[in-house]
Amino acid sequence: MLLSGPVATILLVGVDLFFRGKLEGLLAGHRLVTTDSVDPPDLVLADIARVDALEVVDAWPDVPIVGFTNHTDKAGLQRAHTAGFDQVIVKSALVERAPQLVDELVPTS
């Protein structure tokens, strides 16, 4: 799959190894990193069920944040909305729309 936009550095927060592998396939061409990376991210992807939403927002206040969780985690979705995530979606929607979300949220310059 060819990328339509620039290569983004995408920070994965609380993402398990299995889902990381899936994201690597969906976002081929982008650079996926974890919190031990020295490069500042262009976008943060956070598993709401595995992180504190407020801590994520506090840690990366100037970076677009997409939170995801299972469709049954209504409380988690609400926590991420309340914390100020830029996008909050269910995991299945992230799988369907990952490349488009990156294109929408990562600046082109």
Biopython code that builds the backbone (N, CA, C, O; Angstrom):
import numpy as np
from Bio.PDB.StructureBuilder import StructureBuilder

atoms = [
    (1, "MET", "N", (0.830, -1.177, 0.000)),
    (1, "MET", "CA", (0.000, 0.000, 0.000)),
    (1, "MET", "C", (0.876, 1.242, 0.000)),
    (1, "MET", "O", (1.805, 1.340, 0.802)),
    (2, "LEU", "N", (0.605, 2.168, -0.861)),
    (2, "LEU", "CA", (1.374, 3.404, -0.939)),
    (2, "LEU", "C", (0.778, 4.454, -0.028)),
    (2, "LEU", "O", (-0.442, 4.561, 0.101)),
    (3, "LEU", "N", (1.635, 5.221, 0.595)),
    (3, "LEU", "CA", (1.183, 6.290, 1.473)),
    (3, "LEU", "C", (0.866, 7.524, 0.652)),
    (3, "LEU", "O", (1.557, 7.848, -0.314)),
    (4, "SER", "N", (-0.196, 8.205, 1.060)),
    (4, "SER", "CA", (-0.553, 9.426, 0.339)),
    (4, "SER", "C", (0.096, 10.653, 0.978)),
    (4, "SER", "O", (0.228, 11.689, 0.326)),
    (5, "GLY", "N", (0.499, 10.549, 2.237)),
    (5, "GLY", "CA", (1.074, 11.690, 2.939)),
    (5, "GLY", "C", (2.496, 11.402, 3.370)),
    (5, "GLY", "O", (3.102, 10.421, 2.940)),
    (6, "PRO", "N", (3.027, 12.273, 4.229)),
    (6, "PRO", "CA", (4.400, 12.103, 4.715)),
    (6, "PRO", "C", (4.508, 10.941, 5.698)),
    (6, "PRO", "O", (3.507, 10.470, 6.238)),
    (7, "VAL", "N", (5.732, 10.493, 5.916)),
    (7, "VAL", "CA", (5.972, 9.461, 6.911)),
    (7, "VAL", "C", (5.830, 10.105, 8.286)),
    (7, "VAL", "O", (6.455, 11.125, 8.575)),
    (8, "ALA", "N", (5.005, 9.498, 9.123)),
    (8, "ALA", "CA", (4.762, 10.036, 10.460)),
    (8, "ALA", "C", (5.455, 9.159, 11.500)),
    (8, "ALA", "O", (5.576, 7.946, 11.328)),
    (9, "THR", "N", (5.909, 9.796, 12.585)),
    (9, "THR", "CA", (6.385, 9.065, 13.751)),
    (9, "THR", "C", (5.184, 8.928, 14.674)),
    (9, "THR", "O", (4.659, 9.922, 15.176)),
    (10, "ILE", "N", (4.752, 7.690, 14.894)),
    (10, "ILE", "CA", (3.544, 7.413, 15.661)),
    (10, "ILE", "C", (3.933, 6.709, 16.951)),
    (10, "ILE", "O", (4.490, 5.611, 16.929)),
    (11, "LEU", "N", (3.636, 7.349, 18.072)),
    (11, "LEU", "CA", (3.949, 6.796, 19.384)),
    (11, "LEU", "C", (2.815, 5.882, 19.820)),
    (11, "LEU", "O", (1.655, 6.294, 19.851)),
    (12, "LEU", "N", (3.149, 4.643, 20.155)),
    (12, "LEU", "CA", (2.169, 3.689, 20.656)),
    (12, "LEU", "C", (2.255, 3.646, 22.170)),
    (12, "LEU", "O", (3.316, 3.364, 22.728)),
    (13, "VAL", "N", (1.132, 3.927, 22.843)),
    (13, "VAL", "CA", (1.095, 3.956, 24.305)),
    (13, "VAL", "C", (0.100, 2.900, 24.786)),
    (13, "VAL", "O", (-1.089, 2.966, 24.474)),
    (14, "GLY", "N", (0.600, 1.930, 25.546)),
    (14, "GLY", "CA", (-0.260, 0.886, 26.079)),
    (14, "GLY", "C", (-0.733, -0.121, 25.052)),
    (14, "GLY", "O", (-1.670, -0.874, 25.317)),
    (15, "VAL", "N", (-0.108, -0.152, 23.890)),
    (15, "VAL", "CA", (-0.522, -1.054, 22.816)),
    (15, "VAL", "C", (0.176, -2.400, 22.999)),
    (15, "VAL", "O", (1.403, -2.464, 23.082)),
    (16, "ASP", "N", (-0.611, -3.473, 23.062)),
    (16, "ASP", "CA", (-0.006, -4.789, 23.254)),
    (16, "ASP", "C", (0.716, -5.247, 21.982)),
    (16, "ASP", "O", (0.482, -4.718, 20.895)),
    (17, "LEU", "N", (1.588, -6.229, 22.139)),
    (17, "LEU", "CA", (2.434, -6.686, 21.040)),
    (17, "LEU", "C", (1.626, -7.205, 19.847)),
    (17, "LEU", "O", (1.978, -6.939, 18.698)),
    (18, "PHE", "N", (0.554, -7.936, 20.114)),
    (18, "PHE", "CA", (-0.262, -8.478, 19.028)),
    (18, "PHE", "C", (-0.863, -7.342, 18.196)),
    (18, "PHE", "O", (-0.794, -7.360, 16.967)),
    (19, "PHE", "N", (-1.453, -6.357, 18.876)),
    (19, "PHE", "CA", (-2.092, -5.268, 18.136)),
    (19, "PHE", "C", (-1.049, -4.372, 17.473)),
    (19, "PHE", "O", (-1.307, -3.795, 16.417)),
    (20, "ARG", "N", (0.120, -4.255, 18.087)),
    (20, "ARG", "CA", (1.194, -3.494, 17.447)),
    (20, "ARG", "C", (1.537, -4.097, 16.087)),
    (20, "ARG", "O", (1.724, -3.372, 15.110)),
    (21, "GLY", "N", (1.620, -5.426, 16.029)),
    (21, "GLY", "CA", (1.900, -6.095, 14.761)),
    (21, "GLY", "C", (0.837, -5.778, 13.717)),
    (21, "GLY", "O", (1.154, -5.565, 12.546)),
    (22, "LYS", "N", (-0.407, -5.748, 14.136)),
    (22, "LYS", "CA", (-1.500, -5.414, 13.223)),
    (22, "LYS", "C", (-1.359, -3.968, 12.738)),
    (22, "LYS", "O", (-1.539, -3.688, 11.553)),
    (23, "LEU", "N", (-1.036, -3.054, 13.656)),
    (23, "LEU", "CA", (-0.858, -1.643, 13.281)),
    (23, "LEU", "C", (0.325, -1.467, 12.330)),
    (23, "LEU", "O", (0.267, -0.655, 11.406)),
    (24, "GLU", "N", (1.398, -2.229, 12.557)),
    (24, "GLU", "CA", (2.558, -2.134, 11.669)),
    (24, "GLU", "C", (2.165, -2.495, 10.243)),
    (24, "GLU", "O", (2.656, -1.890, 9.290)),
    (25, "GLY", "N", (1.288, -3.472, 10.095)),
    (25, "GLY", "CA", (0.809, -3.837, 8.769)),
    (25, "GLY", "C", (-0.096, -2.766, 8.182)),
    (25, "GLY", "O", (0.011, -2.438, 7.000)),
    (26, "LEU", "N", (-0.981, -2.224, 8.997)),
    (26, "LEU", "CA", (-1.925, -1.201, 8.534)),
    (26, "LEU", "C", (-1.242, 0.116, 8.205)),
    (26, "LEU", "O", (-1.675, 0.846, 7.314)),
    (27, "LEU", "N", (-0.170, 0.413, 8.931)),
    (27, "LEU", "CA", (0.504, 1.707, 8.781)),
    (27, "LEU", "C", (1.911, 1.541, 8.219)),
    (27, "LEU", "O", (2.830, 2.270, 8.591)),
    (28, "ALA", "N", (2.064, 0.585, 7.333)),
    (28, "ALA", "CA", (3.364, 0.345, 6.706)),
    (28, "ALA", "C", (3.864, 1.643, 6.071)),
    (28, "ALA", "O", (3.113, 2.335, 5.383)),
    (29, "GLY", "N", (5.102, 1.957, 6.301)),
    (29, "GLY", "CA", (5.663, 3.189, 5.765)),
    (29, "GLY", "C", (5.769, 4.284, 6.808)),
    (29, "GLY", "O", (6.569, 5.209, 6.667)),
    (30, "HIS", "N", (4.963, 4.184, 7.854)),
    (30, "HIS", "CA", (5.091, 5.114, 8.969)),
    (30, "HIS", "C", (6.032, 4.485, 9.994)),
    (30, "HIS", "O", (6.293, 3.283, 9.958)),
    (31, "ARG", "N", (6.530, 5.302, 10.892)),
    (31, "ARG", "CA", (7.475, 4.834, 11.904)),
    (31, "ARG", "C", (6.746, 4.711, 13.234)),
    (31, "ARG", "O", (6.342, 5.717, 13.817)),
    (32, "LEU", "N", (6.577, 3.488, 13.716)),
    (32, "LEU", "CA", (5.908, 3.257, 14.994)),
    (32, "LEU", "C", (6.965, 3.135, 16.084)),
    (32, "LEU", "O", (7.919, 2.368, 15.954)),
    (33, "VAL", "N", (6.787, 3.902, 17.163)),
    (33, "VAL", "CA", (7.765, 3.920, 18.245)),
    (33, "VAL", "C", (7.052, 3.749, 19.581)),
    (33, "VAL", "O", (5.830, 3.866, 19.673)),
    (34, "THR", "N", (7.846, 3.468, 20.616)),
    (34, "THR", "CA", (7.319, 3.392, 21.974)),
    (34, "THR", "C", (7.927, 4.530, 22.788)),
    (34, "THR", "O", (8.729, 5.308, 22.272)),
    (35, "THR", "N", (7.549, 4.624, 24.042)),
    (35, "THR", "CA", (7.964, 5.762, 24.863)),
    (35, "THR", "C", (9.466, 5.867, 25.061)),
    (35, "THR", "O", (9.947, 6.906, 25.514)),
    (36, "ASP", "N", (10.225, 4.823, 24.736)),
    (36, "ASP", "CA", (11.682, 4.912, 24.886)),
    (36, "ASP", "C", (12.359, 5.558, 23.673)),
    (36, "ASP", "O", (13.585, 5.662, 23.631)),
    (37, "SER", "N", (11.576, 5.987, 22.698)),
    (37, "SER", "CA", (12.127, 6.646, 21.512)),
    (37, "SER", "C", (12.559, 8.073, 21.853)),
    (37, "SER", "O", (11.944, 8.736, 22.688)),
    (38, "VAL", "N", (13.612, 8.528, 21.203)),
    (38, "VAL", "CA", (14.077, 9.892, 21.424)),
    (38, "VAL", "C", (13.405, 10.881, 20.464)),
    (38, "VAL", "O", (13.456, 12.091, 20.680)),
    (39, "ASP", "N", (12.776, 10.360, 19.406)),
    (39, "ASP", "CA", (12.138, 11.237, 18.431)),
    (39, "ASP", "C", (10.767, 11.683, 18.924)),
    (39, "ASP", "O", (9.988, 10.869, 19.420)),
    (40, "PRO", "N", (10.470, 12.978, 18.789)),
    (40, "PRO", "CA", (9.132, 13.435, 19.191)),
    (40, "PRO", "C", (8.088, 12.885, 18.213)),
    (40, "PRO", "O", (8.325, 12.856, 17.006)),
    (41, "PRO", "N", (6.941, 12.451, 18.728)),
    (41, "PRO", "CA", (5.935, 11.866, 17.838)),
    (41, "PRO", "C", (5.137, 12.930, 17.090)),
    (41, "PRO", "O", (5.001, 14.068, 17.539)),
    (42, "ASP", "N", (4.615, 12.522, 15.934)),
    (42, "ASP", "CA", (3.672, 13.345, 15.177)),
    (42, "ASP", "C", (2.244, 13.027, 15.586)),
    (42, "ASP", "O", (1.332, 13.830, 15.386)),
    (43, "LEU", "N", (2.060, 11.835, 16.165)),
    (43, "LEU", "CA", (0.740, 11.341, 16.548)),
    (43, "LEU", "C", (0.921, 10.318, 17.658)),
    (43, "LEU", "O", (1.900, 9.573, 17.674)),
    (44, "VAL", "N", (-0.032, 10.286, 18.590)),
    (44, "VAL", "CA", (-0.030, 9.290, 19.662)),
    (44, "VAL", "C", (-1.246, 8.388, 19.477)),
    (44, "VAL", "O", (-2.364, 8.875, 19.309)),
    (45, "LEU", "N", (-1.025, 7.071, 19.507)),
    (45, "LEU", "CA", (-2.109, 6.084, 19.532)),
    (45, "LEU", "C", (-2.078, 5.420, 20.895)),
    (45, "LEU", "O", (-1.070, 4.825, 21.277)),
    (46, "ALA", "N", (-3.184, 5.519, 21.638)),
    (46, "ALA", "CA", (-3.214, 4.998, 23.001)),
    (46, "ALA", "C", (-4.357, 4.015, 23.198)),
    (46, "ALA", "O", (-5.495, 4.281, 22.811)),
    (47, "ASP", "N", (-4.041, 2.874, 23.805)),
    (47, "ASP", "CA", (-5.063, 1.898, 24.180)),
    (47, "ASP", "C", (-5.665, 2.372, 25.503)),
    (47, "ASP", "O", (-5.043, 2.256, 26.559)),
    (48, "ILE", "N", (-6.868, 2.901, 25.427)),
    (48, "ILE", "CA", (-7.519, 3.518, 26.581)),
    (48, "ILE", "C", (-7.647, 2.548, 27.752)),
    (48, "ILE", "O", (-7.559, 2.962, 28.908)),
    (49, "ALA", "N", (-7.852, 1.274, 27.471)),
    (49, "ALA", "CA", (-8.037, 0.284, 28.528)),
    (49, "ALA", "C", (-6.747, 0.019, 29.303)),
    (49, "ALA", "O", (-6.787, -0.539, 30.400)),
    (50, "ARG", "N", (-5.613, 0.413, 28.744)),
    (50, "ARG", "CA", (-4.325, 0.074, 29.364)),
    (50, "ARG", "C", (-3.528, 1.274, 29.856)),
    (50, "ARG", "O", (-2.410, 1.109, 30.344)),
    (51, "VAL", "N", (-4.084, 2.488, 29.736)),
    (51, "VAL", "CA", (-3.348, 3.683, 30.145)),
    (51, "VAL", "C", (-4.278, 4.621, 30.918)),
    (51, "VAL", "O", (-5.499, 4.465, 30.902)),
    (52, "ASP", "N", (-3.671, 5.594, 31.591)),
    (52, "ASP", "CA", (-4.431, 6.665, 32.240)),
    (52, "ASP", "C", (-4.567, 7.792, 31.221)),
    (52, "ASP", "O", (-3.573, 8.402, 30.826)),
    (53, "ALA", "N", (-5.787, 8.063, 30.801)),
    (53, "ALA", "CA", (-6.034, 9.047, 29.740)),
    (53, "ALA", "C", (-5.475, 10.428, 30.080)),
    (53, "ALA", "O", (-4.902, 11.092, 29.216)),
    (54, "LEU", "N", (-5.634, 10.863, 31.322)),
    (54, "LEU", "CA", (-5.121, 12.188, 31.712)),
    (54, "LEU", "C", (-3.600, 12.245, 31.641)),
    (54, "LEU", "O", (-3.037, 13.263, 31.238)),
    (55, "GLU", "N", (-2.932, 11.165, 32.029)),
    (55, "GLU", "CA", (-1.467, 11.128, 31.949)),
    (55, "GLU", "C", (-0.996, 11.235, 30.499)),
    (55, "GLU", "O", (-0.002, 11.902, 30.215)),
    (56, "VAL", "N", (-1.704, 10.584, 29.591)),
    (56, "VAL", "CA", (-1.337, 10.635, 28.177)),
    (56, "VAL", "C", (-1.466, 12.067, 27.659)),
    (56, "VAL", "O", (-0.568, 12.567, 26.981)),
    (57, "VAL", "N", (-2.571, 12.720, 27.975)),
    (57, "VAL", "CA", (-2.788, 14.103, 27.533)),
    (57, "VAL", "C", (-1.742, 15.036, 28.145)),
    (57, "VAL", "O", (-1.236, 15.933, 27.471)),
    (58, "ASP", "N", (-1.420, 14.825, 29.423)),
    (58, "ASP", "CA", (-0.403, 15.663, 30.079)),
    (58, "ASP", "C", (0.981, 15.456, 29.476)),
    (58, "ASP", "O", (1.757, 16.406, 29.368)),
    (59, "ALA", "N", (1.297, 14.228, 29.083)),
    (59, "ALA", "CA", (2.629, 13.914, 28.569)),
    (59, "ALA", "C", (2.850, 14.461, 27.160)),
    (59, "ALA", "O", (3.973, 14.820, 26.805)),
    (60, "TRP", "N", (1.798, 14.527, 26.361)),
    (60, "TRP", "CA", (1.931, 14.983, 24.972)),
    (60, "TRP", "C", (0.858, 16.038, 24.659)),
    (60, "TRP", "O", (-0.044, 15.789, 23.860)),
    (61, "PRO", "N", (0.961, 17.211, 25.287)),
    (61, "PRO", "CA", (-0.105, 18.218, 25.135)),
    (61, "PRO", "C", (-0.219, 18.824, 23.742)),
    (61, "PRO", "O", (-1.286, 19.310, 23.368)),
    (62, "ASP", "N", (0.855, 18.804, 22.977)),
    (62, "ASP", "CA", (0.847, 19.454, 21.658)),
    (62, "ASP", "C", (0.824, 18.472, 20.498)),
    (62, "ASP", "O", (1.091, 18.847, 19.357)),
    (63, "VAL", "N", (0.504, 17.211, 20.789)),
    (63, "VAL", "CA", (0.505, 16.164, 19.763)),
    (63, "VAL", "C", (-0.914, 15.608, 19.648)),
    (63, "VAL", "O", (-1.557, 15.365, 20.670)),
    (64, "PRO", "N", (-1.418, 15.402, 18.425)),
    (64, "PRO", "CA", (-2.735, 14.785, 18.289)),
    (64, "PRO", "C", (-2.737, 13.393, 18.925)),
    (64, "PRO", "O", (-1.794, 12.621, 18.752)),
    (65, "ILE", "N", (-3.807, 13.083, 19.663)),
    (65, "ILE", "CA", (-3.914, 11.798, 20.358)),
    (65, "ILE", "C", (-5.180, 11.084, 19.906)),
    (65, "ILE", "O", (-6.276, 11.644, 19.934)),
    (66, "VAL", "N", (-5.003, 9.838, 19.489)),
    (66, "VAL", "CA", (-6.126, 8.967, 19.151)),
    (66, "VAL", "C", (-6.182, 7.877, 20.205)),
    (66, "VAL", "O", (-5.216, 7.143, 20.413)),
    (67, "GLY", "N", (-7.320, 7.781, 20.863)),
    (67, "GLY", "CA", (-7.531, 6.722, 21.836)),
    (67, "GLY", "C", (-8.452, 5.669, 21.263)),
    (67, "GLY", "O", (-9.389, 5.987, 20.530)),
    (68, "PHE", "N", (-8.190, 4.414, 21.593)),
    (68, "PHE", "CA", (-9.049, 3.332, 21.122)),
    (68, "PHE", "C", (-9.247, 2.316, 22.217)),
    (68, "PHE", "O", (-8.411, 2.175, 23.110)),
    (69, "THR", "N", (-10.355, 1.611, 22.145)),
    (69, "THR", "CA", (-10.653, 0.527, 23.068)),
    (69, "THR", "C", (-11.751, -0.337, 22.454)),
    (69, "THR", "O", (-12.241, -0.045, 21.363)),
    (70, "ASN", "N", (-12.127, -1.380, 23.147)),
    (70, "ASN", "CA", (-13.204, -2.241, 22.669)),
    (70, "ASN", "C", (-14.532, -1.502, 22.754)),
    (70, "ASN", "O", (-14.705, -0.614, 23.588)),
    (71, "HIS", "N", (-15.462, -1.872, 21.893)),
    (71, "HIS", "CA", (-16.751, -1.178, 21.842)),
    (71, "HIS", "C", (-17.542, -1.306, 23.141)),
    (71, "HIS", "O", (-18.445, -0.508, 23.391)),
    (72, "THR", "N", (-17.219, -2.289, 23.965)),
    (72, "THR", "CA", (-17.939, -2.466, 25.219)),
    (72, "THR", "C", (-17.420, -1.572, 26.343)),
    (72, "THR", "O", (-18.058, -1.463, 27.391)),
    (73, "ASP", "N", (-16.273, -0.934, 26.136)),
    (73, "ASP", "CA", (-15.647, -0.101, 27.183)),
    (73, "ASP", "C", (-16.169, 1.338, 27.109)),
    (73, "ASP", "O", (-15.426, 2.262, 26.779)),
    (74, "LYS", "N", (-17.447, 1.510, 27.420)),
    (74, "LYS", "CA", (-18.070, 2.846, 27.348)),
    (74, "LYS", "C", (-17.405, 3.816, 28.326)),
    (74, "LYS", "O", (-17.216, 4.987, 27.995)),
    (75, "ALA", "N", (-17.052, 3.352, 29.513)),
    (75, "ALA", "CA", (-16.411, 4.222, 30.508)),
    (75, "ALA", "C", (-15.046, 4.692, 30.015)),
    (75, "ALA", "O", (-14.676, 5.850, 30.210)),
    (76, "GLY", "N", (-14.301, 3.796, 29.378)),
    (76, "GLY", "CA", (-12.987, 4.161, 28.844)),
    (76, "GLY", "C", (-13.109, 5.187, 27.731)),
    (76, "GLY", "O", (-12.338, 6.145, 27.678)),
    (77, "LEU", "N", (-14.068, 4.991, 26.848)),
    (77, "LEU", "CA", (-14.299, 5.959, 25.769)),
    (77, "LEU", "C", (-14.623, 7.331, 26.346)),
    (77, "LEU", "O", (-14.131, 8.350, 25.861)),
    (78, "GLN", "N", (-15.456, 7.350, 27.389)),
    (78, "GLN", "CA", (-15.828, 8.621, 28.027)),
    (78, "GLN", "C", (-14.626, 9.273, 28.710)),
    (78, "GLN", "O", (-14.450, 10.488, 28.624)),
    (79, "ARG", "N", (-13.796, 8.473, 29.389)),
    (79, "ARG", "CA", (-12.593, 9.019, 30.052)),
    (79, "ARG", "C", (-11.686, 9.718, 29.043)),
    (79, "ARG", "O", (-11.173, 10.806, 29.305)),
    (80, "ALA", "N", (-11.496, 9.082, 27.889)),
    (80, "ALA", "CA", (-10.620, 9.664, 26.863)),
    (80, "ALA", "C", (-11.224, 10.944, 26.286)),
    (80, "ALA", "O", (-10.501, 11.910, 26.042)),
    (81, "HIS", "N", (-12.534, 10.961, 26.067)),
    (81, "HIS", "CA", (-13.200, 12.185, 25.601)),
    (81, "HIS", "C", (-13.001, 13.302, 26.619)),
    (81, "HIS", "O", (-12.627, 14.420, 26.268)),
    (82, "THR", "N", (-13.254, 12.985, 27.875)),
    (82, "THR", "CA", (-13.148, 13.969, 28.952)),
    (82, "THR", "C", (-11.715, 14.483, 29.099)),
    (82, "THR", "O", (-11.504, 15.665, 29.370)),
    (83, "ALA", "N", (-10.740, 13.603, 28.922)),
    (83, "ALA", "CA", (-9.329, 13.984, 29.058)),
    (83, "ALA", "C", (-8.882, 14.914, 27.932)),
    (83, "ALA", "O", (-7.915, 15.659, 28.088)),
    (84, "GLY", "N", (-9.587, 14.871, 26.789)),
    (84, "GLY", "CA", (-9.243, 15.770, 25.694)),
    (84, "GLY", "C", (-8.547, 15.125, 24.519)),
    (84, "GLY", "O", (-7.871, 15.811, 23.752)),
    (85, "PHE", "N", (-8.698, 13.803, 24.355)),
    (85, "PHE", "CA", (-8.125, 13.150, 23.174)),
    (85, "PHE", "C", (-8.740, 13.766, 21.918)),
    (85, "PHE", "O", (-9.908, 14.155, 21.916)),
    (86, "ASP", "N", (-7.945, 13.852, 20.853)),
    (86, "ASP", "CA", (-8.426, 14.431, 19.597)),
    (86, "ASP", "C", (-9.447, 13.535, 18.915)),
    (86, "ASP", "O", (-10.410, 14.023, 18.325)),
    (87, "GLN", "N", (-9.240, 12.237, 18.994)),
    (87, "GLN", "CA", (-10.170, 11.250, 18.430)),
    (87, "GLN", "C", (-10.275, 10.104, 19.422)),
    (87, "GLN", "O", (-9.277, 9.689, 20.011)),
    (88, "VAL", "N", (-11.485, 9.595, 19.602)),
    (88, "VAL", "CA", (-11.713, 8.429, 20.447)),
    (88, "VAL", "C", (-12.580, 7.476, 19.636)),
    (88, "VAL", "O", (-13.705, 7.808, 19.263)),
    (89, "ILE", "N", (-12.045, 6.290, 19.367)),
    (89, "ILE", "CA", (-12.757, 5.360, 18.505)),
    (89, "ILE", "C", (-12.666, 3.941, 19.050)),
    (89, "ILE", "O", (-11.806, 3.626, 19.873)),
    (90, "VAL", "N", (-13.556, 3.108, 18.581)),
    (90, "VAL", "CA", (-13.473, 1.699, 18.954)),
    (90, "VAL", "C", (-12.371, 1.042, 18.117)),
    (90, "VAL", "O", (-12.038, 1.492, 17.021)),
    (91, "LYS", "N", (-11.830, -0.024, 18.668)),
    (91, "LYS", "CA", (-10.680, -0.694, 18.047)),
    (91, "LYS", "C", (-10.971, -1.114, 16.606)),
    (91, "LYS", "O", (-10.109, -0.978, 15.738)),
    (92, "SER", "N", (-12.167, -1.619, 16.346)),
    (92, "SER", "CA", (-12.488, -2.073, 14.995)),
    (92, "SER", "C", (-12.476, -0.914, 13.998)),
    (92, "SER", "O", (-12.098, -1.097, 12.841)),
    (93, "ALA", "N", (-12.888, 0.279, 14.439)),
    (93, "ALA", "CA", (-12.852, 1.447, 13.558)),
    (93, "ALA", "C", (-11.411, 1.870, 13.288)),
    (93, "ALA", "O", (-11.090, 2.322, 12.188)),
    (94, "LEU", "N", (-10.540, 1.724, 14.290)),
    (94, "LEU", "CA", (-9.125, 2.038, 14.080)),
    (94, "LEU", "C", (-8.537, 1.107, 13.022)),
    (94, "LEU", "O", (-7.783, 1.542, 12.151)),
    (95, "VAL", "N", (-8.883, -0.166, 13.103)),
    (95, "VAL", "CA", (-8.389, -1.128, 12.114)),
    (95, "VAL", "C", (-8.866, -0.734, 10.719)),
    (95, "VAL", "O", (-8.106, -0.816, 9.754)),
    (96, "GLU", "N", (-10.117, -0.309, 10.613)),
    (96, "GLU", "CA", (-10.674, 0.066, 9.309)),
    (96, "GLU", "C", (-10.104, 1.373, 8.773)),
    (96, "GLU", "O", (-9.949, 1.527, 7.561)),
    (97, "ARG", "N", (-9.785, 2.334, 9.675)),
    (97, "ARG", "CA", (-9.476, 3.691, 9.233)),
    (97, "ARG", "C", (-8.088, 4.188, 9.612)),
    (97, "ARG", "O", (-7.825, 5.382, 9.468)),
    (98, "ALA", "N", (-7.198, 3.347, 10.081)),
    (98, "ALA", "CA", (-5.891, 3.800, 10.576)),
    (98, "ALA", "C", (-5.149, 4.711, 9.594)),
    (98, "ALA", "O", (-4.727, 5.796, 9.995)),
    (99, "PRO", "N", (-4.972, 4.325, 8.337)),
    (99, "PRO", "CA", (-4.230, 5.207, 7.423)),
    (99, "PRO", "C", (-4.918, 6.565, 7.222)),
    (99, "PRO", "O", (-4.248, 7.595, 7.145)),
    (100, "GLN", "N", (-6.241, 6.566, 7.138)),
    (100, "GLN", "CA", (-6.970, 7.821, 6.957)),
    (100, "GLN", "C", (-6.840, 8.723, 8.193)),
    (100, "GLN", "O", (-6.704, 9.940, 8.064)),
    (101, "LEU", "N", (-6.883, 8.120, 9.392)),
    (101, "LEU", "CA", (-6.734, 8.910, 10.617)),
    (101, "LEU", "C", (-5.369, 9.594, 10.662)),
    (101, "LEU", "O", (-5.263, 10.764, 11.031)),
    (102, "VAL", "N", (-4.331, 8.857, 10.286)),
    (102, "VAL", "CA", (-2.989, 9.446, 10.274)),
    (102, "VAL", "C", (-2.958, 10.613, 9.286)),
    (102, "VAL", "O", (-2.437, 11.683, 9.600)),
    (103, "ASP", "N", (-3.514, 10.402, 8.095)),
    (103, "ASP", "CA", (-3.538, 11.476, 7.098)),
    (103, "ASP", "C", (-4.293, 12.699, 7.604)),
    (103, "ASP", "O", (-3.885, 13.829, 7.333)),
    (104, "GLU", "N", (-5.390, 12.492, 8.335)),
    (104, "GLU", "CA", (-6.209, 13.592, 8.847)),
    (104, "GLU", "C", (-5.508, 14.363, 9.970)),
    (104, "GLU", "O", (-5.638, 15.583, 10.063)),
    (105, "LEU", "N", (-4.770, 13.652, 10.816)),
    (105, "LEU", "CA", (-4.258, 14.260, 12.046)),
    (105, "LEU", "C", (-2.797, 14.700, 11.995)),
    (105, "LEU", "O", (-2.370, 15.515, 12.812)),
    (106, "VAL", "N", (-2.039, 14.177, 11.060)),
    (106, "VAL", "CA", (-0.612, 14.538, 10.992)),
    (106, "VAL", "C", (-0.441, 15.682, 9.996)),
    (106, "VAL", "O", (-0.840, 15.568, 8.837)),
    (107, "PRO", "N", (0.151, 16.779, 10.449)),
    (107, "PRO", "CA", (0.381, 17.918, 9.524)),
    (107, "PRO", "C", (1.262, 17.493, 8.359)),
    (107, "PRO", "O", (2.162, 16.666, 8.509)),
    (108, "THR", "N", (0.987, 18.074, 7.200)),
    (108, "THR", "CA", (1.754, 17.700, 6.004)),
    (108, "THR", "C", (3.058, 18.460, 5.866)),
    (108, "THR", "O", (3.876, 18.118, 5.012)),
    (109, "SER", "N", (3.273, 19.476, 6.675)),
    (109, "SER", "CA", (4.531, 20.236, 6.539)),
    (109, "SER", "C", (5.491, 19.911, 7.652)),
    (109, "SER", "O", (6.594, 20.456, 7.696)),
]
sb = StructureBuilder()
sb.init_structure("model")
sb.init_model(0)
sb.init_chain("A")
sb.init_seg("    ")
for serial, (resi, resn, name, xyz) in enumerate(atoms, 1):
    if name == "N":
        sb.init_residue(resn, " ", resi, " ")
    sb.init_atom(name, np.array(xyz, "f"), 0.0, 1.0, " ", f" {name:<3s}", serial, name[0])
structure = sb.get_structure()
